[in-house]
Amino acid sequence: MLRRLLLGAAGVTALLALSACSSPHHLQPDPKRSVAVPASGSGQAVTVIAADDRASDVLGTRSGSASSTATISVSPHEIVPRLQAEVERAVREMGFSPTAEPAPGRPSLTLTLKKLSYERGQSQPLVDEARLESVIEAEASNDGQTYTGTYTSRRVQSYAVKPDKATNQRMVTDLLTDGLNRAFADPELGQLLAR
């Protein structure tokens, strides 16, 4: 009797482990820019807009198979407010006064998430690989002139055990943080806004 109970418990544990491996991961990354920004403003108002221009919420799948139900996704409703807050913080630290309200003739900065992907990389015995990529576009406009910068971040992560949700969220957060750092380290953005 005890043996049957133990076998039953082991079976339930195995099923739970397998279902956890195939469950989707809905991530809530919280990227925070960590580089200093060049000070170029003197209190001017700048319209700031963050947007998500990806074709899908889905970054990829945990198994690397397109037909897998173990998807990894980031909703625009989750990421856009976080990007908006970081863009406003960066613009404020540049010396400008950020606002979400557009106005004729006012300088503007639009930051758009163009790509966020999670793919399976090369496999080796006992080790798999995840390849992550983000593309962020920043467009500064002022007085009829526009400057557009595109900032690509990539990360390759090797693993023996598939990353859990917390690990995937940390990797995507780090990837997006790197993209924000690249964007706001670009001195051309602030220089155009200050003209």
ZAMARDREN-918650 format. One record per residue: residue in three letters; chain; x, y, z of N, C-alpha, C in turn. Coordinates in Angstrom, 2 decimals, always signed. Atoms other than C-alpha are relative to their C-alpha. Last residue first. Layout:
BEGIN
{site ALA,A,{X,Y,Z},{X,Y,Z},{X,Y,Z}}
...
REM end
This chain:
BEGIN
{site ARG,A,{-0.18,-1.05,+1.01},{+18.70,+73.41,-30.66},{-1.09,+1.05,+0.06}}
{site ALA,A,{-0.41,-1.28,-0.59},{+18.45,+71.52,-27.34},{+0.10,+1.13,-1.02}}
{site LEU,A,{+1.09,-0.53,-0.81},{+16.45,+68.55,-28.68},{+0.31,+1.38,+0.54}}
{site LEU,A,{+1.08,-0.45,+0.89},{+19.03,+68.02,-31.42},{-1.15,+0.61,+0.78}}
{site GLN,A,{-0.45,-1.16,+0.74},{+21.93,+67.98,-28.96},{-1.09,+0.52,-0.94}}
{site GLY,A,{+0.09,-1.21,-0.80},{+20.09,+65.68,-26.58},{+0.39,+1.25,-0.76}}
{site LEU,A,{+1.40,-0.21,-0.41},{+19.55,+62.99,-29.20},{-0.15,+1.31,+0.76}}
{site GLU,A,{+0.74,-0.69,+1.07},{+23.00,+63.39,-30.81},{-1.45,+0.28,+0.40}}
{site PRO,A,{+0.10,-1.44,-0.26},{+24.77,+62.56,-27.53},{-0.82,+0.76,-1.03}}
{site ASP,A,{-0.18,-0.66,+1.30},{+23.96,+58.82,-27.83},{-0.16,+1.51,+0.19}}
{site ALA,A,{-1.41,-0.38,+0.05},{+24.43,+57.40,-24.31},{+0.31,+0.73,-1.30}}
{site PHE,A,{-0.19,-1.26,-0.70},{+20.64,+57.52,-24.03},{+1.47,+0.38,+0.19}}
{site ALA,A,{+0.73,-1.14,+0.57},{+20.07,+54.95,-26.74},{+0.39,+1.31,+0.68}}
{site ARG,A,{-0.58,-0.34,+1.31},{+22.81,+52.54,-25.71},{-0.68,+1.24,-0.58}}
{site ASN,A,{-1.32,-0.59,-0.23},{+21.70,+52.60,-22.07},{+0.65,+0.43,-1.31}}
{site LEU,A,{+0.21,-1.36,-0.50},{+18.08,+52.03,-23.09},{+1.34,+0.71,+0.24}}
{site GLY,A,{+0.50,-0.80,+1.12},{+19.12,+49.01,-25.17},{-0.25,+1.45,+0.41}}
{site ASP,A,{-1.13,-0.28,+0.88},{+21.23,+47.64,-22.30},{-0.43,+0.85,-1.19}}
{site THR,A,{-0.82,-1.01,-0.69},{+18.27,+47.98,-19.94},{+1.19,+0.38,-0.87}}
{site LEU,A,{+0.63,-1.29,+0.25},{+16.15,+46.10,-22.50},{+0.74,+1.15,+0.69}}
{site LEU,A,{-0.10,-0.30,+1.43},{+18.55,+43.16,-22.47},{-0.58,+1.37,-0.31}}
{site ASP,A,{-1.39,-0.41,+0.25},{+18.88,+43.19,-18.67},{+0.20,+0.41,-1.47}}
{site THR,A,{-0.20,-1.30,-0.64},{+15.08,+43.13,-18.29},{+1.40,+0.52,-0.28}}
{site VAL,A,{+0.67,-0.98,+0.86},{+14.83,+40.29,-20.83},{+0.15,+1.40,+0.59}}
{site MET,A,{-0.76,-0.12,+1.25},{+17.45,+38.24,-18.94},{-0.62,+1.05,-0.92}}
{site ARG,A,{-1.25,-0.72,-0.28},{+15.82,+38.95,-15.54},{+0.80,+0.20,-1.30}}
{site GLN,A,{+0.35,-1.40,-0.23},{+12.39,+37.94,-16.84},{+1.25,+0.84,+0.26}}
{site ASN,A,{+0.34,-0.61,+1.28},{+13.80,+34.73,-18.29},{-0.33,+1.48,+0.16}}
{site THR,A,{-1.25,-0.14,+0.76},{+15.45,+33.92,-14.96},{-0.25,+0.65,-1.34}}
{site ALA,A,{-0.78,-1.07,-0.63},{+12.26,+34.60,-13.00},{+1.30,+0.24,-0.76}}
{site LYS,A,{+0.59,-1.31,+0.32},{+10.20,+32.51,-15.43},{+0.83,+1.15,+0.56}}
{site ASP,A,{+1.36,-0.17,-0.52},{+12.48,+29.47,-15.23},{-0.47,+1.43,-0.30}}
{site PRO,A,{+0.21,-1.10,-0.95},{+15.48,+28.94,-17.48},{-1.45,+0.07,+0.46}}
{site LYS,A,{+0.74,-1.12,+0.60},{+15.71,+25.48,-19.09},{-0.25,+1.10,+1.03}}
{site VAL,A,{+1.42,+0.15,-0.33},{+18.30,+23.37,-17.26},{-0.73,+1.21,-0.56}}
{site ALA,A,{+0.18,+1.45,-0.04},{+21.84,+22.99,-18.66},{-1.46,-0.34,+0.30}}
{site TYR,A,{+0.65,+0.60,-1.17},{+22.06,+26.63,-19.70},{-0.08,-1.51,-0.14}}
{site SER,A,{-0.07,+1.46,-0.02},{+23.98,+28.94,-22.04},{-0.66,-0.53,+1.26}}
{site GLN,A,{-0.05,+0.61,-1.33},{+22.84,+32.55,-22.43},{+0.02,-1.51,-0.14}}
{site VAL,A,{+0.00,+1.46,+0.15},{+23.51,+34.64,-25.53},{+0.20,-0.60,+1.38}}
{site ARG,A,{-0.50,+0.77,-1.14},{+22.54,+38.31,-25.32},{-0.09,-1.47,-0.35}}
{site ARG,A,{+0.08,+1.46,+0.13},{+22.01,+40.89,-28.03},{+0.58,-0.65,+1.25}}
{site SER,A,{-0.67,+0.71,-1.10},{+21.25,+44.61,-27.97},{-0.21,-1.49,-0.20}}
{site THR,A,{+0.23,+1.45,-0.07},{+20.44,+46.73,-31.02},{+0.80,-0.59,+1.16}}
{site TYR,A,{-0.91,+0.58,-0.99},{+20.12,+50.52,-30.92},{-0.37,-1.47,+0.22}}
{site THR,A,{+0.48,+1.37,-0.22},{+18.62,+52.45,-33.83},{+1.04,-0.72,+0.84}}
{site GLY,A,{-1.04,+0.97,-0.35},{+19.07,+56.23,-33.87},{-0.64,-1.35,+0.26}}
{site THR,A,{+0.48,+1.33,-0.39},{+16.85,+58.72,-35.67},{+1.19,-0.91,+0.27}}
{site TYR,A,{-1.11,+0.95,-0.15},{+17.57,+62.45,-35.84},{-0.57,-1.32,+0.48}}
{site THR,A,{+0.24,+1.28,-0.67},{+14.93,+64.82,-37.18},{+1.29,-0.80,+0.05}}
{site GLN,A,{-1.08,+0.98,+0.17},{+15.00,+68.49,-38.16},{-0.30,-1.24,+0.82}}
{site GLY,A,{-0.03,+0.54,+1.36},{+11.97,+70.70,-38.70},{+1.11,-1.00,-0.26}}
{site ASP,A,{-0.14,-1.08,+0.98},{+12.57,+72.79,-35.57},{+0.16,-0.54,-1.42}}
{site ASN,A,{-0.01,-1.38,-0.50},{+13.11,+69.79,-33.32},{+0.19,+0.95,-1.18}}
{site SER,A,{+0.40,-0.99,+1.01},{+12.61,+66.06,-33.70},{-0.02,+1.38,+0.64}}
{site ALA,A,{+0.08,-1.36,-0.56},{+14.32,+63.22,-31.82},{-0.35,+0.96,-1.13}}
{site GLU,A,{+0.11,-1.06,+1.00},{+13.63,+59.64,-32.89},{-0.20,+1.33,+0.70}}
{site ALA,A,{+0.28,-1.30,-0.62},{+14.79,+56.72,-30.77},{+0.00,+1.06,-1.09}}
{site GLU,A,{-0.21,-1.15,+0.87},{+14.57,+53.16,-32.08},{-0.37,+1.27,+0.76}}
{site ILE,A,{+0.69,-1.20,-0.45},{+15.02,+50.13,-29.85},{+0.35,+1.13,-0.96}}
{site VAL,A,{-0.32,-1.15,+0.84},{+15.94,+46.69,-31.17},{-0.88,+1.15,+0.47}}
{site SER,A,{+0.95,-1.11,-0.02},{+16.09,+43.75,-28.79},{+0.49,+1.08,-0.95}}
{site GLU,A,{-0.35,-1.21,+0.74},{+17.74,+40.35,-29.15},{-1.10,+1.04,+0.17}}
{site LEU,A,{+0.96,-1.08,-0.16},{+17.88,+37.18,-27.07},{+0.47,+1.22,-0.78}}
{site ARG,A,{-0.49,-1.20,+0.66},{+19.63,+33.93,-27.95},{-1.10,+1.06,+0.07}}
{site ALA,A,{+1.07,-0.94,+0.34},{+19.09,+31.00,-25.58},{+0.64,+1.24,-0.61}}
{site GLU,A,{-0.34,-1.41,+0.10},{+21.58,+28.12,-25.51},{-1.24,+0.80,-0.36}}
{site ASP,A,{+0.76,-0.70,+1.03},{+21.49,+24.47,-24.58},{+0.33,+1.48,+0.08}}
{site VAL,A,{+0.10,-1.46,-0.11},{+24.04,+22.39,-22.68},{-0.80,+0.54,-1.18}}
{site LEU,A,{+0.36,-0.44,-1.35},{+24.09,+18.66,-21.88},{-0.16,+1.51,+0.16}}
{site PRO,A,{+0.36,+1.03,-0.98},{+25.77,+17.80,-25.21},{-0.16,+0.61,+1.39}}
{site GLN,A,{-1.15,+0.88,-0.17},{+25.78,+20.95,-27.30},{-0.41,-1.07,+0.99}}
{site SER,A,{-0.01,+0.97,-1.10},{+22.86,+22.94,-28.62},{+1.28,-0.82,-0.03}}
{site GLN,A,{-0.63,+1.29,+0.27},{+23.09,+26.06,-30.73},{-0.02,-0.87,+1.24}}
{site GLY,A,{-1.26,-0.04,+0.72},{+20.63,+28.85,-30.08},{+0.54,-1.40,-0.27}}
{site ARG,A,{-0.93,+1.03,-0.44},{+16.98,+28.74,-29.13},{+1.24,+0.07,-0.88}}
{site GLU,A,{-0.10,+1.17,+0.86},{+15.26,+32.01,-29.76},{+0.96,-1.01,+0.60}}
{site TYR,A,{-0.60,+1.02,-0.86},{+13.97,+34.91,-27.66},{+0.00,-1.28,-0.83}}
{site SER,A,{+0.11,+1.42,+0.38},{+13.01,+38.07,-29.53},{+0.80,-0.89,+0.95}}
{site LEU,A,{-0.38,+0.67,-1.23},{+12.18,+41.71,-28.81},{-0.18,-1.49,-0.25}}
{site LYS,A,{-0.18,+1.46,+0.01},{+11.95,+44.00,-31.81},{+0.39,-0.47,+1.38}}
{site LYS,A,{+0.25,+0.55,+1.33},{+10.87,+47.55,-32.65},{+0.06,-1.52,-0.02}}
{site LEU,A,{-0.52,+1.36,-0.04},{+10.50,+49.04,-29.17},{-0.38,-0.67,-1.31}}
{site THR,A,{+0.85,+1.10,+0.47},{+9.92,+52.69,-29.97},{+0.72,-1.32,+0.13}}
{site LEU,A,{-0.79,+1.21,-0.15},{+11.29,+55.81,-28.22},{-0.92,-1.19,-0.31}}
{site THR,A,{+0.81,+1.21,+0.03},{+9.82,+59.09,-29.42},{+0.92,-1.20,+0.07}}
{site LEU,A,{-0.83,+1.20,+0.00},{+11.49,+62.36,-28.46},{-0.93,-1.20,+0.09}}
{site SER,A,{+0.58,+1.27,-0.45},{+9.85,+65.67,-29.21},{+1.03,-1.12,-0.09}}
{site PRO,A,{-0.88,+1.15,+0.27},{+10.80,+69.34,-29.54},{-0.66,-1.28,+0.53}}
{site ARG,A,{-0.72,+0.47,-1.18},{+7.76,+71.69,-29.37},{+0.93,-1.15,-0.41}}
{site GLY,A,{-1.29,-0.66,-0.20},{+6.81,+73.52,-32.57},{+0.80,-0.47,+1.19}}
{site PRO,A,{-0.68,-0.47,+1.22},{+3.17,+72.48,-32.41},{+1.30,+0.73,+0.35}}
{site ALA,A,{+0.35,-1.39,+0.31},{+2.36,+70.76,-29.10},{+0.75,+0.43,-1.25}}
{site PRO,A,{-0.65,-0.61,+1.17},{+2.34,+67.13,-27.99},{-0.48,+1.44,-0.19}}
{site GLU,A,{+0.91,-0.75,+0.89},{+1.31,+66.30,-24.41},{+0.77,+0.59,-1.18}}
{site ALA,A,{+0.60,+0.95,+0.93},{+3.34,+63.54,-22.71},{-0.90,+0.70,-1.01}}
{site THR,A,{+1.45,+0.00,-0.05},{+5.62,+66.07,-21.02},{-0.52,-1.01,-1.02}}
{site PRO,A,{+0.78,+0.92,+0.82},{+9.32,+66.07,-20.20},{-1.50,+0.17,+0.21}}
{site SER,A,{+1.22,+0.22,-0.77},{+11.08,+69.21,-18.88},{-0.92,-0.91,-0.83}}
{site PHE,A,{+1.25,-0.42,+0.63},{+14.64,+69.19,-20.20},{-1.16,-0.24,+0.97}}
{site GLY,A,{+0.22,-1.41,-0.24},{+18.00,+69.10,-18.39},{-1.25,+0.55,-0.64}}
{site MET,A,{-0.70,-0.74,+1.05},{+19.34,+65.80,-19.67},{-0.16,+1.50,+0.19}}
{site GLU,A,{-1.41,-0.07,-0.39},{+18.27,+64.31,-16.31},{+0.85,+0.69,-1.06}}
{site ARG,A,{-0.10,-0.91,-1.16},{+14.64,+65.18,-17.14},{+1.46,+0.17,+0.41}}
{site VAL,A,{+0.16,-1.35,+0.54},{+15.00,+63.57,-20.59},{+0.11,+1.03,+1.13}}
{site ALA,A,{-1.20,-0.37,+0.74},{+16.39,+60.40,-18.99},{-0.07,+1.43,-0.51}}
{site ARG,A,{-1.10,-0.17,-0.97},{+13.61,+60.20,-16.39},{+1.28,+0.46,-0.71}}
{site GLU,A,{+0.24,-1.26,-0.72},{+10.93,+60.78,-19.04},{+1.13,+0.28,+0.99}}
{site VAL,A,{-0.28,-1.09,+0.94},{+12.43,+58.05,-21.21},{-0.19,+1.35,+0.69}}
{site GLU,A,{-1.45,-0.10,+0.16},{+12.55,+55.67,-18.23},{+0.39,+1.11,-0.97}}
{site ALA,A,{-0.59,-0.53,-1.23},{+8.93,+56.33,-17.27},{+1.50,+0.19,-0.14}}
{site GLN,A,{+0.38,-1.42,-0.10},{+7.74,+55.86,-20.85},{+0.66,+0.63,+1.23}}
{site LEU,A,{-0.88,-0.73,+0.92},{+9.69,+52.57,-21.12},{-0.29,+1.51,+0.08}}
{site ARG,A,{-1.35,+0.04,-0.58},{+7.93,+51.29,-17.99},{+1.00,+0.73,-0.89}}
{site PRO,A,{-0.11,-0.95,-1.12},{+4.54,+52.47,-19.25},{+1.39,+0.01,+0.65}}
{site VAL,A,{+0.03,-1.40,+0.43},{+5.20,+50.73,-22.62},{+0.04,+0.97,+1.18}}
{site ILE,A,{-1.31,-0.58,+0.28},{+6.35,+47.38,-21.16},{-0.07,+1.49,-0.36}}
{site GLU,A,{-1.00,+0.10,-1.07},{+3.32,+46.01,-19.34},{+1.23,+0.84,-0.29}}
{site HIS,A,{+0.57,-0.68,-1.18},{+0.48,+47.16,-21.61},{+0.96,-0.05,+1.19}}
{site PRO,A,{-0.24,-1.45,+0.11},{+2.68,+46.22,-24.59},{-0.54,+0.76,+1.21}}
{site SER,A,{+1.12,-0.80,+0.49},{+2.53,+42.64,-23.28},{+0.40,+1.47,-0.14}}
{site VAL,A,{-0.01,-1.27,-0.74},{+5.72,+40.60,-22.98},{-1.09,+0.86,-0.62}}
{site SER,A,{+0.62,-1.21,+0.54},{+5.59,+36.96,-24.05},{+0.18,+1.19,+0.94}}
{site ILE,A,{-0.52,-1.06,-0.85},{+7.47,+33.69,-23.73},{-0.53,+1.30,-0.58}}
{site THR,A,{-0.43,-1.28,+0.54},{+5.59,+30.76,-25.22},{+0.55,+0.92,+1.08}}
{site ALA,A,{-0.79,-0.61,-1.07},{+5.49,+27.21,-23.88},{+0.58,+1.33,-0.50}}
{site THR,A,{+0.92,-0.83,-0.79},{+2.69,+26.20,-26.27},{+0.73,+0.71,+1.14}}
{site SER,A,{+0.08,+0.24,-1.45},{+5.27,+24.95,-28.76},{-1.02,+0.93,+0.66}}
{site SER,A,{+1.32,+0.54,-0.32},{+4.55,+25.12,-32.51},{-0.19,-0.25,+1.50}}
{site ALA,A,{+1.04,-0.99,+0.30},{+7.46,+27.47,-33.26},{-1.39,-0.50,+0.40}}
{site SER,A,{+0.90,+0.49,+1.04},{+9.90,+25.13,-31.51},{-1.14,+0.99,-0.20}}
{site GLY,A,{-0.55,-0.37,+1.30},{+12.67,+26.88,-29.57},{-0.86,-0.45,-1.16}}
{site SER,A,{-0.63,+1.16,+0.63},{+11.75,+24.98,-26.42},{+0.70,+0.36,-1.30}}
{site ARG,A,{-1.05,+0.51,-0.89},{+11.05,+28.04,-24.27},{+0.74,-1.16,-0.64}}
{site THR,A,{+0.47,+1.08,-0.86},{+9.15,+29.71,-27.08},{+1.17,-0.53,+0.81}}
{site GLY,A,{-0.44,+1.30,+0.49},{+9.60,+33.04,-28.81},{-0.59,-1.06,+0.90}}
{site LEU,A,{-1.42,-0.14,+0.31},{+9.17,+36.75,-28.07},{+0.53,-1.26,-0.67}}
{site VAL,A,{-0.80,+1.20,-0.22},{+5.37,+36.64,-28.22},{+1.43,+0.22,-0.46}}
{site ASP,A,{-0.46,-0.01,-1.39},{+3.60,+40.01,-27.86},{+1.01,-1.12,+0.25}}
{site SER,A,{+0.63,+0.95,-0.92},{+3.38,+40.18,-31.66},{+0.57,+0.18,+1.41}}
{site ALA,A,{+1.14,+0.64,+0.66},{+4.10,+42.53,-34.59},{-0.76,-0.91,+0.95}}
{site ARG,A,{-0.21,+1.40,+0.35},{+6.33,+44.74,-32.44},{-1.26,-0.59,-0.63}}
{site ASP,A,{+0.33,+0.21,+1.41},{+5.84,+48.51,-32.62},{+0.24,-1.45,-0.43}}
{site ASP,A,{-0.37,+1.39,+0.28},{+5.73,+49.24,-28.89},{-0.49,-0.31,-1.41}}
{site ALA,A,{+0.92,+0.81,+0.79},{+5.67,+52.96,-28.11},{+0.57,-1.40,-0.18}}
{site ALA,A,{-0.53,+1.36,+0.12},{+7.18,+55.51,-25.73},{-1.04,-0.84,-0.73}}
{site ILE,A,{+0.94,+1.08,+0.30},{+6.39,+59.20,-26.22},{+0.76,-1.32,-0.07}}
{site VAL,A,{-0.62,+1.31,-0.09},{+8.10,+62.27,-24.79},{-1.05,-1.07,-0.21}}
{site THR,A,{+1.04,+1.03,+0.04},{+7.17,+65.84,-25.71},{+0.68,-1.36,-0.07}}
{site VAL,A,{-0.18,+0.98,+1.07},{+10.02,+68.12,-24.66},{-1.12,-1.03,+0.11}}
{site ALA,A,{+0.96,+1.10,+0.03},{+9.62,+71.30,-22.59},{+0.28,-0.89,-1.21}}
{site GLN,A,{+1.00,-0.03,+1.06},{+12.79,+73.39,-22.30},{-0.95,-1.20,+0.11}}
{site GLY,A,{+1.37,-0.08,-0.46},{+14.47,+73.44,-18.87},{-1.07,+0.02,-1.07}}
{site SER,A,{+0.07,-1.06,-1.02},{+18.01,+74.22,-19.96},{-1.47,+0.24,+0.37}}
{site GLY,A,{+1.17,-0.86,-0.04},{+18.88,+71.12,-21.93},{+0.12,+1.08,+1.05}}
{site SER,A,{+0.01,-0.92,+1.13},{+22.20,+69.50,-22.86},{-1.16,+0.98,+0.03}}
{site ALA,A,{+0.86,-1.14,-0.31},{+23.30,+67.32,-19.97},{+0.07,+0.98,-1.15}}
{site PRO,A,{-0.64,-1.31,+0.17},{+24.75,+64.09,-21.39},{-0.98,+1.13,+0.28}}
{site VAL,A,{+0.39,-0.62,+1.27},{+23.09,+61.05,-19.84},{+0.70,+1.35,-0.13}}
{site ALA,A,{+0.23,-1.44,-0.12},{+24.71,+58.87,-17.18},{-0.37,+0.55,-1.39}}
{site VAL,A,{-1.11,-0.87,+0.41},{+24.31,+55.14,-17.71},{-0.39,+1.46,+0.22}}
{site SER,A,{-1.02,-0.13,-1.05},{+22.00,+52.90,-15.65},{+1.19,+0.86,-0.41}}
{site ARG,A,{-1.23,-0.54,+0.57},{+18.72,+52.94,-17.57},{+1.01,+0.22,+1.12}}
{site LYS,A,{-0.39,-1.28,-0.60},{+16.19,+50.81,-15.72},{+1.32,+0.45,-0.62}}
{site PRO,A,{-1.33,-0.51,+0.30},{+14.34,+47.94,-17.40},{+0.24,+1.38,+0.62}}
{site ASP,A,{-0.03,-1.36,-0.54},{+11.32,+46.46,-15.61},{+1.39,+0.60,-0.23}}
{site PRO,A,{-1.32,-0.58,-0.19},{+10.38,+43.24,-17.38},{-0.08,+1.45,+0.46}}
{site GLN,A,{+0.22,-1.40,-0.33},{+6.90,+41.83,-16.76},{+1.35,+0.68,+0.24}}
{site LEU,A,{-1.01,-0.76,-0.74},{+7.03,+38.40,-18.39},{-0.42,+1.44,+0.23}}
{site HIS,A,{+0.40,-1.38,+0.27},{+4.15,+36.12,-19.34},{+0.89,+0.89,+0.86}}
{site HIS,A,{-0.58,-1.00,-0.90},{+5.87,+32.70,-19.38},{-0.45,+1.38,-0.47}}
{site PRO,A,{-0.51,-1.26,+0.55},{+3.80,+29.95,-20.98},{+0.57,+0.90,+1.09}}
{site SER,A,{+0.88,-1.13,-0.25},{+3.54,+26.50,-19.39},{+0.61,+1.28,-0.58}}
{site SER,A,{+0.71,-0.38,+1.21},{+5.30,+23.57,-21.05},{-0.90,+1.21,+0.22}}
{site CYS,A,{-0.93,-0.20,+1.12},{+8.02,+23.03,-18.45},{-0.73,+0.50,-1.24}}
{site ALA,A,{-0.71,-1.26,-0.24},{+5.56,+23.56,-15.58},{+0.94,+0.31,-1.15}}
{site SER,A,{+0.94,-1.09,+0.33},{+3.32,+20.85,-17.05},{+0.67,+1.35,+0.22}}
{site LEU,A,{+0.16,-0.09,+1.45},{+6.27,+18.44,-17.08},{-0.93,+1.14,-0.39}}
{site ALA,A,{-1.26,-0.50,+0.56},{+7.16,+19.17,-13.45},{-0.11,+0.17,-1.51}}
{site LEU,A,{-0.09,-1.43,-0.32},{+3.54,+18.78,-12.37},{+1.26,+0.61,-0.59}}
{site LEU,A,{+0.96,-0.71,+0.83},{+3.30,+15.47,-14.21},{+0.04,+1.51,+0.26}}
{site ALA,A,{-0.53,-0.02,+1.37},{+6.51,+14.21,-12.58},{-0.94,+0.76,-0.93}}
{site THR,A,{-1.14,-0.94,+0.02},{+5.27,+15.19,-9.11},{+0.56,+0.12,-1.41}}
{site VAL,A,{+0.58,-1.34,-0.06},{+1.95,+13.42,-9.74},{+1.10,+1.06,-0.07}}
{site GLY,A,{+0.65,-0.27,+1.28},{+3.78,+10.27,-10.81},{-0.59,+1.41,-0.06}}
{site ALA,A,{-1.07,-0.25,+0.97},{+6.09,+10.36,-7.80},{-0.59,+0.33,-1.36}}
{site ALA,A,{-0.55,-1.33,-0.30},{+3.07,+10.73,-5.50},{+1.11,+0.36,-0.98}}
{site GLY,A,{+0.99,-1.00,+0.40},{+1.39,+7.76,-7.16},{+0.50,+1.41,+0.22}}
{site LEU,A,{-0.01,-0.03,+1.47},{+4.54,+5.65,-6.86},{-0.99,+1.04,-0.53}}
{site LEU,A,{-1.25,-0.66,+0.42},{+4.83,+6.59,-3.17},{+0.08,+0.10,-1.51}}
{site LEU,A,{+0.10,-1.43,-0.31},{+1.17,+5.76,-2.55},{+1.25,+0.77,-0.45}}
{site ARG,A,{+0.91,-0.60,+0.98},{+1.51,+2.46,-4.36},{-0.15,+1.49,+0.24}}
{site ARG,A,{-0.71,-0.08,+1.27},{+4.59,+1.55,-2.27},{-0.87,+0.65,-1.07}}
{site LEU,A,{-0.89,-1.16,-0.08},{+2.77,+2.42,+0.94},{+0.74,+0.19,-1.33}}
{site MET,A,{+0.82,-1.20,+0.00},{+0.00,+0.00,+0.00},{+0.87,+1.27,+0.00}}
REM end
